[in-house]
């Protein structure tokens, strides 16, 4: 085996190990999140965003990229999205491609993040069967 082939084999093995460790970690985190009440998730989410909002890098940013959180069981991004809207920042959200296993995604800019009825813009967007926002005409 050449040195290049050995390096490629080692890199591939490391990638598989990382993927497996990530799966285990995600399972542990999901289990812990399921044990939290919605109010606990809301409070802990606010702590995260307060730390973000205090960063000079965030304050100076003209744009932010955030995922749109599920209705339950994960950190709520609503406060961060609201802050970005109020701060006039451009907002980008990920659109996961057809091959979800390879985490193929593209960051899409939200065209008009202001909601007509005063709620956060994405709350009225259509959802797919898993509860994720179904992208379409709202974003480019």
C-alpha positions, -999 to 999 in steps of 0.1 A, spaced: 0 0 0 13 34 -9 16 62 16 -12 81 -2 -36 51 -1 -28 46 36 -35 82 43 -68 80 25 -78 48 43 -69 64 77 -89 96 68 -119 75 58 -118 55 90 -115 87 110 -146 101 92 -166 70 100 -156 72 136 -166 108 138 -199 101 122 -207 73 147 -196 95 176 -219 123 163 -248 98 161 -243 87 197 -240 123 209 -271 134 191 -290 105 207 -278 115 241 -288 152 235 -323 142 222 -328 121 253 -319 150 276 -340 174 257 -370 152 259 -368 154 297 -370 192 296 -403 210 298 -411 236 271 -405 264 296 -371 250 305 -362 248 268 -374 284 264 -354 297 293 -322 278 283 -326 290 247 -328 326 259 -295 321 278 -278 310 246 -291 339 226 -283 365 253 -247 353 251 -248 356 213 -263 390 213 -235 403 236 -208 393 211 -193 422 192 -191 400 161 -229 395 162 -236 431 169 -215 441 139 -229 415 116 -250 426 86 -264 390 81 -270 359 102 -277 322 93 -300 303 116 -320 271 114 -357 273 120 -364 253 152 -389 225 154 -420 233 175 -406 212 204 -376 193 216 -347 216 206 -334 250 212 -358 277 201 -344 301 175 -374 325 177 -355 350 199 -325 351 176 -347 354 146 -367 382 162 -335 400 172 -321 397 137 -354 411 122 -354 440 146 -317 447 140 -323 448 102 -299 419 96 -303 398 65 -314 363 75 -304 331 59 -319 297 66 -308 262 55 -327 243 29 -318 206 32 -314 189 -2 -328 156 -13 -300 136 1 -305 143 38 -280 116 49 -252 136 32 -265 168 49 -267 185 15 -280 220 22 -280 254 7 -284 287 27 -313 307 14 -320 343 21 -353 352 36 -368 378 13 -392 396 37 -387 385 73 -415 408 87 -447 390 94 -480 408 86 -498 396 118 -469 405 142 -458 369 147 -424 356 136 -424 353 98 -418 315 97 -447 305 120 -472 308 91 -450 289 66 -463 255 54 -447 225 71 -438 191 57 -448 158 73 -420 160 98 -429 195 110 -401 213 92 -408 244 72 -416 234 36 -397 259 15 -413 275 -15 -423 310 -25 -414 327 8 -377 326 3 -353 328 -26 
